[in-house]
Amino acid sequence: MRGLLVNSNQPKWHGRQFHYQPEKSHVHPFLVALWNAVKEETDGSVDIEVLADNGGLKLSHLEIVDRVTRGEIEFYALMGSIMGPLVPAMNIQSLPFIFRNNDDVYSSMDGLLGDFLRKELQAKGIYLLPSGLMENGFRHIVTNNRPIYTAADLEGLSIRIPEGAVFEDTFKAFGANPVQLFVLELYEALRIGKLHAQENPLAIIDSLKLYEVTKYISMTSHMWSGFNIIGSLSFWESLPTNFQQIILKNVKKFVDLQRQHTINLNHTLSQSLQTKGMLINVADTSSFRAHLGKSFYQKWKNEVGAQAWDLLEAQVGKLT
């Protein structure tokens, strides 16, 4: 298999960690530090190269995930709902107005719900690393022509969304016209006017320099998002147990640091983005919730499954 090389001394596991954020992001430096620490603690036996912007691969997220399952790419970091077609319960991470704060997210995903999702993904050849959910932040709506105050302002608005049925379902419920587009194509689409809006955490607005091609940030906190570190199950199982433990220890250490860094970053960006010319308003989220209603959550409860939904509600309270 790719990754295992044998020399006269000892086996060496070489691999690649892909992610789709720029090098100058709230993701890349922490992944580099994580795998540098693993390399040092394994005396060079585990050597993982971190590739920002997906290393230039022009593939969809699911195409890259497929390569992970086949052992052609060792590690990837991506939003959970992108893996919804493989494991419907992964859509939970992107459901609107589910999580009240970061603690809700971490207690769910680092706990029993995370264990359930790990088991489901393992059946697909994917290893979801425990405590490996990196922070991105609560998502807000960004436009280049007018601010968003209520759900009525979204009526007919062409807005970029990432891959995933939950995003499309949510924004259709809001009355918008959602368009799936790969994140690395987002800047140009906004620049030429192909789209008039997008939604992302503040950290993404900053790292992708979207302040150059948009004007308004409407604070909606409509969804939380983060990046799950996943690995090829076959590659993971090829590692000795002591190396697995070294990796898991460093995943927890550097993901904890990344989470706190990004929470602080999103907090400060609300000020710094204004100095770059953006105008910020707080939207009336009650109008967004009214557009969803109980039927929306009942549909997604059926989609993700009763067991996953019960584990979610055990942390965040009753939803339906």
N, C-alpha and C positions, 0 to 999 in steps of 0.2 A: 504493500500500500504506500501511497505518497506520504512522506513525512518521516518514515523510519529509515535511517541510514545506519549501517553497521561498519565500524572501522576496527582497528586493532585494539582499541581501548574499550569503549563501551557504546551501546546504541545511542543515537542522537535523534531527537524528534524535531524536525524542522517544519514550520508551517506558516500560514498567513492569517492575520486578523484583519478582515475588511470592515470598514464603516463608511457611511456616505456623507460625513461632515468634512469641512475643510481642515487643513492642518491647524490653522489658527481658530480653533473652536473650543468649546467646553467639554469635548469628548476626546479628541486626539491625544493631548498630552498625558491624560490619565491612563489611557490604554498603553501608550508607550512606556510609561513608568511601571505599569503593572507587569508587562512582559519583560522589561529589563530586569525587574526584581526576580522574576521567575528564572530567567536565564542565569543570573548570578547565583541564586540559591540552589540551582541544579548543576552548578559548575559547567554551564554551557550545554547540558544535555537536552534541554528544552529551549528552542530558539524560535520565537514567533515574530515575524515581521508585521508591523502595523501599517496598513495602507489606507490613507485618507482618500476621500472622493471615490471610494470603491476601486482604487488603483487604476482608474480610467476605464474600467469595464462598462460597456454600454449595454447592460443587462437589467431587467426588472428585478425587483427585490426577490420575487418568488423564484426566478431563474437562478439567482445566487443561492437562495436557500436550497434549491434542488442540488446544486453543486456541493453544498455542505452535507446534505444527506448522503451523497455518493462519495464523500471523502476527498473531493477535489479541492475544496476550500475548507480549512480547518476551523476557523472561527469567524463569526459575523456578529454585528451589533445592529439591531433594528427594532422598530416599533412592534409591539405584540400583535396588534390587530392585522398587520400585514400577513401574519401567518394564520389568519382566520379561515381561509379555504382549506388548510391542513388540519387545524384544530379549532373548531368554532369557539371554544371557551376562551381563546386568546383575545377575542373581540372585547372582552370585559375591560381591558386596559384603556380602551378608547370610548367607552360609553359616555354620553354627555351627562354632566351634573351628577355623577356617581360619587366622586371623591370630594370631600369637603376641604381637605388639606393634604400635605405631603405625608403626614403620619398615617392617614387612612390608606394611602397607597402602599407605604412600606410595610405596615402591619399585615396587609392583605397578601402582598406579593412575596414577602420574606417569610410568610407563615404557611398555614395549611392550604390556602388557595394556590400559592406558589408551588407547593409540593404536588398538588393535583395537576397543575399545568405541566410540571416537569414529567410526570408519569405519562400524560397524554402525548407530549412531544417525543418522548423516548420511543414510543410505539411507531413513530414516523422516522426514526433514525437520527433524531436531534437531541442533543444534550443541553438542557437549559441550566446554566450555571447558577447554583444557589447564591443568593445575595448579589446577583450579577445584573440587577436592573438599574441602569444609569439614569440620572435625572435629565429631563429636558425642560419640563415645566408645564404650567397651565397655559392653554392655548387662547389666543385672542385674534380678533378679526382685523385685518389690515387692508386698507383700500387706497386707491390713488385718485379718487374723484370726490368722495364725500364720506363723512363719518357715519357710523352705525349707532343709533340710539336704541332702537327697538327691533324686534323681529320683522316688523313691517318694512323696515329699511333694507332688508335682504331680498325682498320680493323681486325675482327676475335677475338678481345680481349674479354675474358670471364669476365664480370663485374657485380657485384651485384647491383641490383636496389631494391627500396622498392616496395610495392604493388602499382599498378596504371598503367593504360593503357598509360598515357602520358609519363611516364618514358620509357616504353618499346618501344613506337613509336619513341621517340627521339633518343634513343641509337641504334635502328635498322637503323635509318636514317644516323647516324654517321658511320655505318658499323660494330658496335660492336655486341657481342653476350650477350645480357642482361639476367640475371638470377634473378628472384624474390626470395628474402630471407629475413626472419624476422631479424630485426636489432640485436636482442640479440643473434643470431646465427652467426653473421658476423665475430667476432674475430676468432672463431674456424675454420671457412671455409677458412679464409685467412692463418691461421697458418699451416694448413695441406696441403695447395696448391689446395684445391678444386676450389678456385677462385683466379684470379691474380690481380683483381682490384675492387675498389668500388668508390663511389662518395658521398661526404658529406661535410658539412661545417667544418671548422677547429675545432670548439668547440666539434663536435662529434668525430673527430679523437682523440682529447685529452681525452674526458670523457670516451670513450670506450678503451683507451690505444692501439689504432690501430698502433701507432708508434712502437709497439713491433713486429708487424707482417707485416709491409709494409715499403717501403723505399723512394718512390718518391711522392711528391705532385706537381701536375701540375695545376697551378692556371688558371681556366677556367671561373669561375663565371657563369656557364651555366644556372643555375636555382637559384631562391630564395626558401628558405623553412622556415616554422615556424610551430608552434603548436597551433591549434585552441582549445580553451576551449569550450567544448560542454556539455550540460546537458540534462538529461531526461526531456522532456517537461511536463510530468505528475507530476514529482517531483517539477519542477520549479513553476508550476501553483498551487501547494499545499501550497507554501510559502505565508505568508502575504506580502502585497505590501511594507510595511516598511522594511521587511527583504530582499526582492528583491533589494531594493534601496541600502541597506547596502552592499550587495554582489557586485552590479555593481560598486559602488564607490570604493571598495577595489580591484576589478578586474582591473579597470583603473589605480589605484595607483601602484599596484605591477607589472602589466604588463609593464607599462611605465618604472619602475625601471629595470625590467628584460631585456627589449629591449636595454636600454643604456648599461647595464652591458655586454650583449652578443656582442654588436657591439664593445665595448672596448676589450672584451676578444678575439674575432676573430682577431682584429688588433694586439694584443700583441703575439698571438699564432704563427704568422708567424715567429717570432724570436725564441720563446721558443721551438717549435717543431724541429727546426734545431739543438738546443743543445741536443736534444734527438736522434739525428742521422738521421733525415730526410733531404732529399735534395729537394729544391724547385725551380721550374722554372715557367716562365710565358708562357702560350700557345698562339698560334696564333688563336684567337677566330673567325677571319674572315673566316677561313677554315671550322669551325663548322657551321657557319651561312649559308655558301654556300651549305652545304649538306641538309639544311632544305628547303630553297626556299619558294616561295609564296604558293605552293600547300600544304605544311605542315600546315601553319597558316590558310589557307582557310578550310582545313579539320577540324581543331579544332574550328574554328569559327562556323562551322555547328554543331559541337558536343556540344559546351557550350551554343549555342543559341544566336540569334542576340541581344536580350536585354542586356544580360550580357556582350557581346563583345562591344556593344556601350558604356556601362558604364565604361568598362576598357579603351577603347580608349579615352574617355573624360578626363582621368587622365594621360595616358602615351603617347598619340598621335596615329596617324594612323599606323596600323600594316599590313593591307592587301590592 
